Amino acid sequence: MFGQRVPLFTAFGLEVRANTSWVILAVLVFWSLATGFFPAQLPGLAEPVYWALGLIGMFGVFFSLLFHEFAHSLVARARGMEITGITLFLFGGAAEMAEEPPTPRIELEVAAAGPIASLVLFLGFGLLAGLLAQTPLPEYVPALLGYLALINLLLAAFNLFPGFPLDGGRVLRAWLWHRRGDLLSATRTASRMGQGFGLALVVLGFWALLGVGALGGLWWILIGIFVMGVARAAYEQTAMRVTFEGSPIRRFMAEHPVSVAPGLDLASFIEDHAYRDHYSAYPVMQDGRLVGRVRTRDVKQVPREDWPHNTVERIMQPCEPHHLASPDEDAQQVLQKMQRGSSGQIIVADGDQLVGIVTLADLLNHLALRRELET
């Protein structure tokens, strides 16, 4: 979802990463504060002061985002959930949860933690701004704190809208899940609310852009498109979890998969297998035992004119744990293994005996067929 990410630091055992798009948001916040907001609020100051306020304000915004996401993450971890880190990106931040909350109550607690944290910062910054306004300190000090108070109030208010994947949508999902006893149904309703909210933001953005000529409308359009996309993706992920969790991967694998021998020359491997089967990787079998895997793309390590004179053994790899699954392994765990390893294929084996192969396409096709027949 987040593409390339750069590690920033680790706190409370959680790695904070930044997507490359985060730089755009940082520059926009810094520039708008230094050239627009603070000059309008505090006219007559020296230009370097505005740039300094813009820089401090930018760091304050990202502190607020991280405080919000750490609240989600720490509550989730305290409830036994696995958190893989926090990522900053163009539209804010996200706590990356490796699993869905196991109960409606935990969903509610984790979802509510973020807005509550933002409201705590709103009250803290606001109270401090009010107190410092009564002191001889320069007026830009309480103005900066007042801005951060406003940002946290807006962050809490925006996230409380009852549309998935916003925090308010997660609260709605928790309530519907508790009422209906059906996670997928609750997610479907909350996701539709989220898509509706995203569409409303797009419409509002076009109105602002075309009606009154406000370039800020473009920002609302982008946020709306993002919310709609994430809402759809969140429902898809939940549907996969409900479908595959608790089922052994043998139910979804292809039995008797095509395999190759380590002594097969690369020219024959390409002509007789890669061009015919179109698989990204093949199990390598020797004397009835699984001895490794070979990826089609690794053939490029060998010049084409040398393919007839080299064998699969030269480019094959050992089967690592993230390449393998046992026949009775939970299908949802296998799916997560594919996603974590960025691999679209898992070899199903019982010891060194090849049992089958399952691909991401197999699982998605099963999900699509189930949805077509059952909805």
Backbone hydrogen bonds in HBPLUS format (Angstrom, degrees):
<---DONOR---> <-ACCEPTOR-->    atom                        ^
c    i                          cat <-CA-CA->   ^        H-A-AA   ^      H-
h    n   atom  resd res      DA  || num        DHA   H-A  angle D-A-AA Bond
n    s   type  num  typ     dist DA aas  dist angle  dist       angle   num
A0006-VAL N   A0018-ALA O   2.81 MM  12  5.17 161.6  1.84 137.8 142.3     1
A0018-ALA N   A0006-VAL O   2.87 MM  12  5.17 156.1  1.92 137.4 144.2     2
A0008-LEU N   A0016-VAL O   2.78 MM   8  5.62 168.4  1.80 162.6 161.1     3
A0016-VAL N   A0009-PHE O   2.77 MM   7  5.49 177.6  1.77 173.9 174.5     4
A0011-ALA N   A0014-LEU O   2.98 MM   3  5.34 157.0  2.03 147.4 146.6     5
A0014-LEU N   A0011-ALA O   2.86 MM   3  5.34 162.8  1.89 117.3 123.2     6
A0086-ILE N   A0015-GLU O   2.99 MM  71  6.35 160.9  2.03 153.5 156.6     7
A0017-ARG N   A0086-ILE O   2.75 MM  69  6.12 166.3  1.77 164.7 169.5     8
A0088-LEU N   A0017-ARG O   2.79 MM  71  6.26 156.6  1.85 151.0 157.3     9
A0019-ASN N   A0088-LEU O   2.73 MM  69  5.96 173.9  1.73 176.2 174.4    10
A0022-TRP N   A0019-ASN O   2.84 MM   3  5.48 157.7  1.89 121.0 128.2    11
A0023-VAL N   A0020-THR O   3.35 MM   3  6.03 153.5  2.42 114.2 118.7    12
A0024-ILE N   A0021-SER O   3.00 MM   3  5.49 132.2  2.23 109.7 121.0    13
A0026-ALA N   A0022-TRP O   2.91 MM   4  6.22 163.2  1.94 157.4 162.3    14
A0027-VAL N   A0023-VAL O   2.97 MM   4  6.16 163.8  2.00 151.6 155.1    15
A0028-LEU N   A0024-ILE O   2.95 MM   4  6.15 161.5  1.98 150.5 156.1    16
A0029-VAL N   A0025-LEU O   2.92 MM   4  6.10 167.7  1.93 157.3 159.8    17
A0030-PHE N   A0026-ALA O   2.99 MM   4  6.10 169.8  2.00 150.1 153.5    18
A0031-TRP N   A0027-VAL O   2.84 MM   4  5.88 168.7  1.85 152.7 156.5    19
A0032-SER N   A0028-LEU O   2.93 MM   4  5.94 166.8  1.94 148.8 153.1    20
A0033-LEU N   A0029-VAL O   3.04 MM   4  6.11 157.1  2.09 149.7 155.5    21
A0034-ALA N   A0030-PHE O   3.01 MM   4  6.11 165.5  2.03 150.8 155.2    22
A0035-THR N   A0031-TRP O   2.93 MM   4  5.89 154.1  2.00 150.8 156.8    23
A0036-GLY N   A0032-SER O   2.94 MM   4  5.15 133.7  2.16 125.3 134.6    24
A0037-PHE N   A0032-SER O   2.97 MM   5  6.36 156.9  2.02 150.8 157.3    25
A0038-PHE N   A0033-LEU O   3.12 MM   5  5.74 162.1  2.15 143.5 149.0    26
A0040-ALA N   A0036-GLY O   3.15 MM   4  6.12 149.6  2.24 143.9 152.0    27
A0041-GLN N   A0037-PHE O   2.94 MM   4  6.18 152.7  2.02 149.9 158.5    28
A0042-LEU N   A0038-PHE O   2.73 MM   4  5.57 155.1  1.79 151.7 157.7    29
A0049-VAL N   A0046-ALA O   2.97 MM   3  5.46 132.9  2.20 111.5 124.1    30
A0050-TYR N   A0047-GLU O   3.05 MM   3  5.27 119.1  2.44 102.9 117.2    31
A0051-TRP N   A0047-GLU O   3.19 MM   4  6.59 158.1  2.24 154.3 160.1    32
A0052-ALA N   A0048-PRO O   2.92 MM   4  6.14 153.5  1.99 144.4 152.0    33
A0053-LEU N   A0049-VAL O   2.82 MM   4  6.07 159.2  1.86 151.9 157.7    34
A0054-GLY N   A0050-TYR O   2.84 MM   4  6.05 153.2  1.91 145.7 153.5    35
A0055-LEU N   A0051-TRP O   2.98 MM   4  6.22 154.6  2.04 144.3 150.4    36
A0056-ILE N   A0052-ALA O   2.94 MM   4  6.19 169.1  1.95 154.7 157.3    37
A0057-GLY N   A0053-LEU O   2.76 MM   4  5.80 157.8  1.81 146.4 153.8    38
A0058-MET N   A0054-GLY O   2.90 MM   4  6.04 150.4  1.99 141.4 149.1    39
A0059-PHE N   A0055-LEU O   3.10 MM   4  6.45 163.1  2.13 150.5 153.9    40
A0060-GLY N   A0056-ILE O   2.86 MM   4  6.11 146.9  1.97 144.6 155.1    41
A0061-VAL N   A0057-GLY O   2.88 MM   4  6.17 148.3  1.98 147.8 155.5    42
A0062-PHE N   A0058-MET O   3.13 MM   4  6.48 160.9  2.17 151.3 155.5    43
A0063-PHE N   A0059-PHE O   2.85 MM   4  6.04 145.2  1.98 142.8 153.1    44
A0064-SER N   A0060-GLY O   2.97 MM   4  6.16 153.0  2.05 141.9 149.0    45
A0065-LEU N   A0061-VAL O   2.94 MM   4  6.31 154.0  2.01 147.4 154.5    46
A0066-LEU N   A0062-PHE O   2.95 MM   4  6.06 163.6  1.98 143.2 147.8    47
A0067-PHE N   A0063-PHE O   2.85 MM   4  6.01 154.1  1.91 147.7 155.3    48
A0068-HIS N   A0064-SER O   3.05 MM   4  6.22 157.0  2.10 145.8 151.3    49
A0069-GLU N   A0065-LEU O   2.99 MM   4  6.31 160.4  2.03 149.7 154.8    50
A0070-PHE N   A0066-LEU O   2.73 MM   4  5.83 157.3  1.78 152.5 159.0    51
A0071-ALA N   A0067-PHE O   3.10 MM   4  6.21 146.1  2.22 137.8 146.1    52
A0072-HIS N   A0068-HIS O   3.33 MM   4  6.75 157.4  2.38 144.1 148.6    53
A0073-SER N   A0069-GLU O   2.93 MM   4  6.17 168.8  1.94 151.2 154.5    54
A0074-LEU N   A0070-PHE O   2.81 MM   4  5.85 171.1  1.82 154.5 156.4    55
A0075-VAL N   A0071-ALA O   3.19 MM   4  6.17 161.8  2.22 145.6 150.7    56
A0076-ALA N   A0072-HIS O   2.94 MM   4  6.09 161.5  1.97 151.0 157.1    57
A0077-ARG N   A0073-SER O   2.86 MM   4  6.05 161.8  1.89 149.8 155.1    58
A0078-ALA N   A0074-LEU O   2.94 MM   4  6.02 150.9  2.02 138.4 146.6    59
A0079-ARG N   A0075-VAL O   3.09 MM   4  6.33 128.5  2.36 138.6 151.6    60
A0079-ARG N   A0076-ALA O   3.05 MM   3  5.13 136.3  2.24  97.1 109.8    61
A0081-MET N   A0076-ALA O   3.01 MM   5  5.36 161.5  2.04 147.7 142.3    62
A0080-GLY N   A0077-ARG O   3.01 MM   3  5.10 158.7  2.05 109.8 111.7    63
A0098-ALA N   A0082-GLU O   2.99 MM  16  5.55 165.7  2.01 150.2 154.5    64
A0084-THR N   A0096-GLU O   2.86 MM  12  5.55 154.1  1.93 162.2 168.5    65
A0096-GLU N   A0085-GLY O   2.85 MM  11  5.47 171.4  1.86 162.2 163.9    66
A0087-THR N   A0094-ALA O   2.96 MM   7  5.43 164.3  1.98 155.5 158.4    67
A0094-ALA N   A0087-THR O   2.92 MM   7  5.43 139.1  2.09 143.7 156.5    68
A0089-PHE N   A0092-GLY O   2.84 MM   3  5.43 166.9  1.86 142.6 146.6    69
A0092-GLY N   A0089-PHE O   3.06 MM   3  5.43 169.0  2.08 122.8 123.0    70
A0107-GLU N   A0103-THR O   3.06 MM   4  6.31 160.0  2.10 151.7 157.8    71
A0108-LEU N   A0104-PRO O   2.91 MM   4  6.16 157.4  1.96 150.4 155.9    72
A0109-GLU N   A0105-ARG O   2.95 MM   4  6.25 162.4  1.98 152.1 156.5    73
A0110-VAL N   A0106-ILE O   2.92 MM   4  6.05 170.0  1.93 156.4 158.7    74
A0111-ALA N   A0107-GLU O   2.95 MM   4  6.01 163.2  1.98 148.8 154.2    75
A0112-ALA N   A0108-LEU O   2.93 MM   4  5.99 161.6  1.97 151.2 156.1    76
A0113-ALA N   A0109-GLU O   3.20 MM   4  6.18 136.3  2.40 139.0 148.7    77
A0116-ILE N   A0112-ALA O   3.14 MM   4  6.21 162.9  2.17 156.9 162.2    78
A0117-ALA N   A0113-ALA O   2.97 MM   4  6.08 155.2  2.03 144.6 151.4    79
A0118-SER N   A0114-GLY O   3.00 MM   4  6.34 155.8  2.06 153.2 160.4    80
A0119-LEU N   A0115-PRO O   2.89 MM   4  6.13 152.5  1.96 148.6 156.0    81
A0120-VAL N   A0116-ILE O   2.93 MM   4  6.22 147.0  2.04 146.3 155.6    82
A0121-LEU N   A0117-ALA O   3.08 MM   4  6.43 156.2  2.13 147.7 153.3    83
A0122-PHE N   A0118-SER O   2.88 MM   4  6.14 151.6  1.97 143.5 152.2    84
A0123-LEU N   A0119-LEU O   2.96 MM   4  6.20 163.0  1.99 148.9 151.8    85
A0124-GLY N   A0120-VAL O   2.89 MM   4  6.09 159.3  1.93 147.3 154.0    86
A0125-PHE N   A0121-LEU O   2.78 MM   4  5.84 176.5  1.78 157.6 158.6    87
A0126-GLY N   A0122-PHE O   2.90 MM   4  5.80 156.3  1.95 141.9 149.8    88
A0127-LEU N   A0123-LEU O   2.86 MM   4  5.87 161.9  1.90 145.0 150.0    89
A0128-LEU N   A0124-GLY O   3.01 MM   4  6.12 163.0  2.04 147.6 152.8    90
A0129-ALA N   A0125-PHE O   2.85 MM   4  6.01 154.1  1.92 147.4 154.8    91
A0130-GLY N   A0126-GLY O   3.00 MM   4  6.22 158.6  2.05 147.4 152.8    92
A0131-LEU N   A0127-LEU O   3.00 MM   4  6.26 156.2  2.06 149.1 155.3    93
A0132-LEU N   A0128-LEU O   2.94 MM   4  6.07 167.1  1.96 152.0 155.6    94
A0133-ALA N   A0129-ALA O   3.00 MM   4  6.03 134.8  2.21 140.4 151.5    95
A0134-GLN N   A0131-LEU O   3.16 MM   3  5.67 155.2  2.23 109.0 116.2    96
A0135-THR N   A0132-LEU O   3.10 MM   3  5.20 164.5  2.13 109.2 112.1    97
A0141-VAL N   A0138-PRO O   3.08 MM   3  5.90 161.9  2.11 123.3 128.0    98
A0143-ALA N   A0139-GLU O   3.23 MM   4  6.34 151.7  2.32 143.7 152.1    99
A0144-LEU N   A0140-TYR O   2.95 MM   4  5.94 152.6  2.03 137.0 142.6   100
A0145-LEU N   A0141-VAL O   3.17 MM   4  6.48 164.1  2.20 151.8 155.8   101
A0146-GLY N   A0142-PRO O   2.79 MM   4  5.90 150.2  1.88 143.1 152.0   102
A0147-TYR N   A0143-ALA O   2.95 MM   4  6.20 149.1  2.05 143.2 151.0   103
A0148-LEU N   A0144-LEU O   3.09 MM   4  6.45 158.2  2.14 148.4 153.5   104
A0149-ALA N   A0145-LEU O   2.93 MM   4  6.19 148.2  2.03 144.6 153.8   105
A0150-LEU N   A0146-GLY O   2.98 MM   4  6.24 158.4  2.02 147.1 152.3   106
A0151-ILE N   A0147-TYR O   2.91 MM   4  6.21 158.2  1.96 152.0 158.2   107
A0152-ASN N   A0148-LEU O   3.11 MM   4  6.28 159.0  2.16 144.5 148.9   108
A0153-LEU N   A0149-ALA O   3.04 MM   4  6.33 149.5  2.14 146.7 155.5   109
A0154-LEU N   A0150-LEU O   2.93 MM   4  6.19 163.1  1.96 155.9 160.0   110
A0155-LEU N   A0151-ILE O   2.85 MM   4  6.03 152.5  1.92 145.8 154.3   111
A0156-ALA N   A0152-ASN O   3.01 MM   4  6.12 159.2  2.05 142.1 146.8   112
A0157-ALA N   A0153-LEU O   2.93 MM   4  6.13 163.9  1.96 149.1 154.0   113
A0158-PHE N   A0154-LEU O   2.84 MM   4  5.91 169.0  1.85 153.0 156.0   114
A0159-ASN N   A0155-LEU O   3.15 MM   4  6.16 163.5  2.18 141.9 146.8   115
A0160-LEU N   A0156-ALA O   3.09 MM   4  6.17 127.0  2.38 140.0 153.1   116
A0160-LEU N   A0157-ALA O   3.24 MM   3  5.23 139.3  2.41  95.6 107.0   117
A0161-PHE N   A0158-PHE O   3.31 MM   3  5.89 168.7  2.33 114.1 116.9   118
A0168-GLY N   A0159-ASN O   2.60 MM   9  5.91 152.4  1.67 162.4 156.8   119
A0163-GLY N   A0161-PHE O   2.73 MM   2  5.72 141.8  1.88 108.7  97.0   120
A0166-LEU N   A0163-GLY O   2.92 MM   3  5.79 135.2  2.12 140.1 142.6   121
A0164-PHE N   A0190-ALA O   2.91 MM  26  5.07 161.1  1.95 125.7 128.1   122
A0169-GLY N   A0166-LEU O   2.90 MM   3  5.10 122.7  2.24 100.8 116.4   123
A0170-ARG N   A0166-LEU O   3.00 MM   4  6.44 143.4  2.14 148.9 160.1   124
A0170-ARG N   A0167-ASP O   3.09 MM   3  5.01 121.0  2.46  91.8 106.8   125
A0171-VAL N   A0167-ASP O   2.93 MM   4  6.30 149.0  2.03 147.5 156.3   126
A0172-LEU N   A0168-GLY O   2.93 MM   4  6.19 156.9  1.98 142.6 148.9   127
A0173-ARG N   A0169-GLY O   2.84 MM   4  6.05 154.9  1.90 140.9 148.2   128
A0174-ALA N   A0170-ARG O   2.88 MM   4  6.09 154.3  1.95 143.5 150.1   129
A0175-TRP N   A0171-VAL O   3.04 MM   4  6.34 156.9  2.09 149.4 155.1   130
A0176-LEU N   A0172-LEU O   2.90 MM   4  6.17 168.2  1.91 158.4 161.3   131
A0177-TRP N   A0173-ARG O   2.76 MM   4  5.80 157.6  1.81 149.2 156.3   132
A0178-HIS N   A0174-ALA O   2.96 MM   4  6.12 153.7  2.03 141.5 148.4   133
A0179-ARG N   A0175-TRP O   2.90 MM   4  6.17 155.4  1.97 146.7 154.0   134
A0180-ARG N   A0176-LEU O   2.76 MM   4  5.80 172.8  1.76 157.5 159.5   135
A0181-GLY N   A0177-TRP O   2.73 MM   4  5.12 141.6  1.88 131.7 142.4   136
A0186-ALA N   A0182-ASP O   3.07 MM   4  6.25 162.0  2.10 151.1 156.5   137
A0187-THR N   A0183-LEU O   2.87 MM   4  6.05 155.9  1.93 150.1 157.0   138
A0188-ARG N   A0184-LEU O   2.89 MM   4  6.09 154.1  1.96 148.1 155.3   139
A0189-THR N   A0185-SER O   3.15 MM   4  6.42 163.0  2.18 151.4 154.0   140
A0190-ALA N   A0186-ALA O   3.04 MM   4  6.24 172.2  2.05 152.2 154.7   141
A0191-SER N   A0187-THR O   2.76 MM   4  5.76 151.9  1.84 147.2 155.5   142
A0192-ARG N   A0188-ARG O   3.00 MM   4  6.20 153.5  2.08 144.7 151.2   143
A0193-MET N   A0189-THR O   3.07 MM   4  6.40 152.3  2.15 147.1 154.8   144
A0194-GLY N   A0190-ALA O   2.98 MM   4  6.26 151.2  2.06 141.1 149.1   145
A0195-GLN N   A0191-SER O   2.85 MM   4  6.18 154.7  1.91 151.0 157.6   146
A0196-GLY N   A0192-ARG O   2.89 MM   4  6.08 153.1  1.97 144.2 151.8   147
A0197-PHE N   A0193-MET O   2.88 MM   4  6.14 153.2  1.96 147.2 154.6   148
A0198-GLY N   A0194-GLY O   2.89 MM   4  6.14 158.1  1.94 147.4 153.5   149
A0199-LEU N   A0195-GLN O   2.92 MM   4  6.14 155.8  1.98 145.2 151.5   150
A0200-ALA N   A0196-GLY O   2.95 MM   4  6.20 152.9  2.03 144.2 151.7   151
A0201-LEU N   A0197-PHE O   3.01 MM   4  6.33 150.4  2.10 147.4 155.1   152
A0202-VAL N   A0198-GLY O   3.03 MM   4  6.37 151.2  2.12 146.0 153.8   153
A0203-VAL N   A0199-LEU O   2.95 MM   4  6.26 163.1  1.98 154.3 158.1   154
A0204-LEU N   A0200-ALA O   2.87 MM   4  6.06 164.2  1.90 149.2 154.0   155
A0205-GLY N   A0201-LEU O   2.81 MM   4  5.94 151.4  1.89 142.7 151.1   156
A0206-PHE N   A0202-VAL O   2.93 MM   4  6.24 157.4  1.98 152.3 157.4   157
A0207-TRP N   A0203-VAL O   2.94 MM   4  6.19 156.4  1.99 149.6 156.6   158
A0208-ALA N   A0204-LEU O   2.94 MM   4  6.18 160.2  1.98 149.1 154.2   159
A0209-LEU N   A0205-GLY O   2.84 MM   4  6.00 154.3  1.91 146.3 154.3   160
A0210-LEU N   A0206-PHE O   2.79 MM   4  5.77 168.7  1.80 151.4 154.6   161
A0211-GLY N   A0207-TRP O   2.63 MM   4  4.98 140.8  1.78 130.1 143.7   162
A0214-ALA N   A0208-ALA O   2.79 MM   6  5.31 152.8  1.87 147.7 142.1   163
A0217-GLY N   A0214-ALA O   3.00 MM   3  5.74 162.0  2.03 117.5 123.0   164
A0218-LEU N   A0215-LEU O   3.01 MM   3  5.67 147.2  2.12 115.7 122.8   165
A0219-TRP N   A0216-GLY O   3.03 MM   3  5.26 125.7  2.34 101.4 114.8   166
A0220-TRP N   A0216-GLY O   3.29 MM   4  6.77 151.9  2.37 146.8 153.9   167
A0221-ILE N   A0217-GLY O   2.97 MM   4  6.28 150.4  2.06 147.9 156.4   168
A0222-LEU N   A0218-LEU O   3.05 MM   4  6.33 161.4  2.09 148.8 152.8   169
A0223-ILE N   A0219-TRP O   2.96 MM   4  6.23 161.6  2.00 150.8 156.0   170
A0224-GLY N   A0220-TRP O   2.87 MM   4  5.96 159.0  1.91 145.0 151.2   171
A0225-ILE N   A0221-ILE O   2.97 MM   4  6.23 161.1  2.01 152.7 157.0   172
A0226-PHE N   A0222-LEU O   2.99 MM   4  6.18 158.3  2.03 146.5 152.9   173
A0227-VAL N   A0223-ILE O   2.86 MM   4  6.12 163.8  1.88 155.7 159.5   174
A0228-MET N   A0224-GLY O   3.00 MM   4  6.22 163.5  2.03 151.1 155.3   175
A0229-GLY N   A0225-ILE O   3.03 MM   4  6.22 162.4  2.06 148.8 153.6   176
A0230-VAL N   A0226-PHE O   2.93 MM   4  6.15 165.9  1.95 158.5 162.0   177
A0231-ALA N   A0227-VAL O   2.91 MM   4  5.97 156.0  1.96 148.0 155.0   178
A0232-ARG N   A0228-MET O   3.11 MM   4  6.34 160.0  2.16 147.9 152.2   179
A0233-ALA N   A0229-GLY O   2.97 MM   4  6.19 163.6  2.00 148.2 153.3   180
A0234-ALA N   A0230-VAL O   2.80 MM   4  5.91 153.7  1.87 148.8 155.5   181
A0235-TYR N   A0231-ALA O   3.22 MM   4  6.44 153.6  2.29 142.1 148.1   182
A0236-GLU N   A0232-ARG O   3.05 MM   4  6.38 157.6  2.10 149.7 156.1   183
A0237-GLN N   A0233-ALA O   2.95 MM   4  6.22 157.9  2.00 151.1 156.4   184
A0238-THR N   A0234-ALA O   3.05 MM   4  6.27 158.2  2.10 145.3 151.0   185
A0239-ALA N   A0235-TYR O   2.87 MM   4  6.09 157.7  1.92 151.2 157.7   186
A0240-MET N   A0236-GLU O   2.98 MM   4  6.26 153.3  2.05 147.3 154.1   187
A0241-ARG N   A0237-GLN O   3.00 MM   4  6.29 156.4  2.05 146.0 152.5   188
A0242-VAL N   A0238-THR O   2.92 MM   4  6.18 169.8  1.93 158.2 159.8   189
A0243-THR N   A0239-ALA O   2.98 MM   4  6.05 153.5  2.06 143.5 151.1   190
A0244-PHE N   A0240-MET O   2.92 MM   4  5.94 166.4  1.93 154.0 156.9   191
A0245-GLU N   A0241-ARG O   2.90 MM   4  5.42 157.2  1.95 145.8 151.5   192
A0247-SER N   A0244-PHE O   3.11 MM   3  5.59 163.8  2.14 136.9 136.8   193
A0331-ALA N   A0247-SER O   2.76 MM  84  5.69 160.3  1.79 171.4 173.9   194
A0251-ARG N   A0248-PRO O   3.12 MM   3  5.98 163.1  2.15 122.9 126.8   195
A0249-ILE N   A0329-GLU O   2.88 MM  80  5.80 144.9  2.00 158.2 167.4   196
A0252-PHE N   A0249-ILE O   2.98 MM   3  5.54 154.0  2.05 117.0 124.1   197
A0250-ARG N   A0327-PRO O   3.10 MM  77  4.98 138.9  2.28 161.8 149.8   198
A0254-ALA N   A0357-ILE O   2.76 MM 103  5.34 176.7  1.76 157.2 156.5   199
A0357-ILE N   A0254-ALA O   3.06 MM 103  5.34 150.2  2.15 138.7 147.4   200
A0260-VAL N   A0283-PRO O   3.01 MM  23  6.46 160.4  2.05 158.9 164.6   201
A0285-MET N   A0260-VAL O   2.85 MM  25  6.07 154.6  1.91 155.6 163.8   202
A0264-LEU N   A0261-ALA O   3.13 MM   3  5.53 169.9  2.14 117.5 120.1   203
A0313-GLU N   A0262-PRO O   2.93 MM  51  4.53 140.9  2.09 147.5 135.1   204
A0312-VAL N   A0264-LEU O   2.83 MM  48  5.70 142.7  1.97 155.3 166.1   205
A0269-PHE N   A0265-ASP O   2.97 MM   4  6.23 153.8  2.04 148.2 156.8   206
A0266-LEU N   A0310-ASN O   2.86 MM  44  5.96 154.3  1.92 155.5 155.4   207
A0270-ILE N   A0266-LEU O   2.96 MM   4  6.14 157.5  2.02 147.7 151.6   208
A0271-GLU N   A0267-ALA O   3.01 MM   4  6.18 175.8  2.01 153.1 154.5   209
A0272-ASP N   A0268-SER O   2.79 MM   4  5.47 160.9  1.82 144.5 151.3   210
A0273-HIS N   A0269-PHE O   3.13 MM   4  5.39 134.5  2.34 124.8 133.7   211
A0274-ALA N   A0269-PHE O   3.07 MM   5  6.49 163.3  2.10 151.5 155.9   212
A0275-TYR N   A0270-ILE O   2.90 MM   5  5.94 164.6  1.92 169.1 166.8   213
A0276-ARG N   A0273-HIS O   3.09 MM   3  5.11 130.1  2.35  97.5 111.7   214
A0277-ASP N   A0273-HIS O   2.63 MM   4  5.46 171.9  1.63 161.9 164.9   215
A0278-HIS N   A0274-ALA O   3.08 MM   4  5.12 144.3  2.22 122.9 133.0   216
A0296-THR N   A0280-SER O   2.97 MM  16  5.53 161.5  2.00 133.4 139.4   217
A0282-TYR N   A0294-VAL O   2.86 MM  12  5.38 152.4  1.93 145.2 153.7   218
A0294-VAL N   A0282-TYR O   2.92 MM  12  5.38 155.1  1.99 150.4 158.6   219
A0284-VAL N   A0292-GLY O   2.82 MM   8  5.05 160.6  1.85 138.6 132.9   220
A0291-VAL N   A0284-VAL O   2.90 MM   7  5.77 171.1  1.91 164.3 167.1   221
A0286-GLN N   A0289-ARG O   2.88 MM   3  5.29 158.0  1.93 148.5 154.6   222
A0289-ARG N   A0286-GLN O   3.02 MM   3  5.29 156.2  2.07 109.2 116.8   223
A0290-LEU N   A0352-ASP O   2.73 MM  62  4.96 161.9  1.76 139.8 145.7   224
A0293-ARG N   A0317-GLN O   2.85 MM  24  5.39 155.5  1.91 153.1 160.8   225
A0317-GLN N   A0293-ARG O   2.74 MM  24  5.39 169.2  1.75 165.3 168.5   226
A0298-ASP N   A0295-ARG O   3.09 MM   3  5.47 143.7  2.23 107.0 117.1   227
A0299-VAL N   A0296-THR O   3.15 MM   3  5.86 166.5  2.17 119.3 123.6   228
A0300-LYS N   A0297-ARG O   3.21 MM   3  5.97 160.9  2.24 116.6 121.1   229
A0301-GLN N   A0298-ASP O   3.02 MM   3  5.61 165.9  2.04 115.2 119.7   230
A0302-VAL N   A0299-VAL O   3.00 MM   3  5.81 165.7  2.03 123.1 127.3   231
A0306-ASP N   A0303-PRO O   2.85 MM   3  5.42 151.5  1.93 116.7 126.1   232
A0307-TRP N   A0304-ARG O   3.15 MM   3  5.37 167.4  2.16 110.7 114.6   233
A0309-HIS N   A0306-ASP O   3.00 MM   3  5.33 141.7  2.15 108.9 120.3   234
A0310-ASN N   A0307-TRP O   3.28 MM   3  5.40 171.9  2.29 111.2 113.6   235
A0314-ARG N   A0311-THR O   3.06 MM   3  5.77 151.0  2.15 116.5 123.1   236
A0315-ILE N   A0312-VAL O   3.04 MM   3  5.66 134.6  2.26 114.9 125.3   237
A0316-MET N   A0312-VAL O   2.94 MM   4  5.87 129.7  2.20 157.2 171.9   238
A0323-HIS N   A0320-GLU O   2.87 MM   3  5.34 159.8  1.91 118.6 125.3   239
A0324-LEU N   A0321-PRO O   3.18 MM   3  5.31 156.9  2.24 105.3 112.3   240
A0347-ILE N   A0323-HIS O   2.87 MM  24  6.11 165.8  1.89 168.2 163.3   241
A0325-ALA N   A0347-ILE O   2.93 MM  22  6.25 134.0  2.14 155.6 157.2   242
A0349-ALA N   A0325-ALA O   2.92 MM  24  6.28 153.6  1.99 163.0 171.4   243
A0329-GLU N   A0326-SER O   3.06 MM   3  5.27 167.3  2.08 116.1 118.9   244
A0333-GLN N   A0330-ASP O   3.09 MM   3  5.33 120.1  2.46 101.7 115.9   245
A0334-VAL N   A0330-ASP O   3.05 MM   4  6.44 150.3  2.14 149.2 158.4   246
A0335-LEU N   A0331-ALA O   2.91 MM   4  6.18 153.6  1.98 146.6 153.7   247
A0336-GLN N   A0332-GLN O   2.98 MM   4  6.28 157.7  2.03 146.5 152.0   248
A0337-LYS N   A0333-GLN O   2.91 MM   4  6.12 146.4  2.03 140.2 149.9   249
A0338-MET N   A0334-VAL O   2.96 MM   4  6.31 150.3  2.05 147.4 154.8   250
A0339-GLN N   A0335-LEU O   3.02 MM   4  6.36 159.0  2.06 149.8 155.2   251
A0340-ARG N   A0336-GLN O   2.84 MM   4  6.03 163.4  1.86 153.8 157.8   252
A0341-GLY N   A0337-LYS O   3.00 MM   4  5.99 155.2  2.06 143.0 149.9   253
A0342-SER N   A0338-MET O   2.92 MM   4  5.76 105.7  2.49 136.5 152.4   254
A0343-SER N   A0338-MET O   2.99 MM   5  4.93 148.3  2.09 141.8 146.5   255
A0342-SER N   A0339-GLN O   3.39 MM   3  5.07 157.7  2.44  94.1 100.4   256
A0360-LEU N   A0344-GLY O   2.89 MM  16  5.00 153.9  1.96 129.7 133.0   257
A0346-ILE N   A0358-VAL O   2.85 MM  12  5.45 162.1  1.89 164.8 170.8   258
A0358-VAL N   A0346-ILE O   3.02 MM  12  5.45 166.9  2.04 159.4 163.7   259
A0348-VAL N   A0356-GLY O   2.82 MM   8  4.93 162.1  1.85 138.0 139.4   260
A0355-VAL N   A0348-VAL O   2.87 MM   7  5.47 159.6  1.91 152.1 151.8   261
A0356-GLY N   A0348-VAL O   3.08 MM   8  4.93 155.4  2.14 139.2 137.1   262
A0350-ASP N   A0353-GLN O   2.88 MM   3  5.14 159.2  1.93 152.2 155.5   263
A0353-GLN N   A0350-ASP O   3.13 MM   3  5.14 159.4  2.18 114.8 119.9   264
A0362-ASP N   A0359-THR O   3.05 MM   3  5.13 120.6  2.42  95.9 110.3   265
A0363-LEU N   A0359-THR O   3.25 MM   4  6.69 157.4  2.31 150.7 155.0   266
A0364-LEU N   A0360-LEU O   2.95 MM   4  6.21 162.7  1.98 154.1 159.0   267
A0365-ASN N   A0361-ALA O   2.87 MM   4  5.95 158.4  1.91 149.1 155.0   268
A0366-HIS N   A0362-ASP O   3.02 MM   4  6.23 155.1  2.09 145.6 152.3   269
A0367-LEU N   A0363-LEU O   2.99 MM   4  6.23 157.2  2.04 145.5 151.9   270
A0368-ALA N   A0364-LEU O   2.90 MM   4  6.15 158.8  1.95 149.7 155.1   271
A0369-LEU N   A0365-ASN O   2.97 MM   4  6.15 161.2  2.00 149.3 154.0   272
A0370-ARG N   A0366-HIS O   2.95 MM   4  6.13 161.7  1.99 150.5 155.7   273
A0371-ARG N   A0367-LEU O   2.99 MM   4  6.20 157.6  2.04 147.4 153.5   274
A0372-GLU N   A0368-ALA O   2.96 MM   4  6.17 156.1  2.01 146.5 153.1   275
A0373-LEU N   A0369-LEU O   3.01 MM   4  6.20 155.9  2.07 151.2 156.8   276
A0374-GLU N   A0370-ARG O   2.92 MM   4  5.88 144.3  2.05 147.1 156.2   277
A0375-THR N   A0371-ARG O   3.10 MM   4  5.63 128.5  2.38 142.7 146.2   278
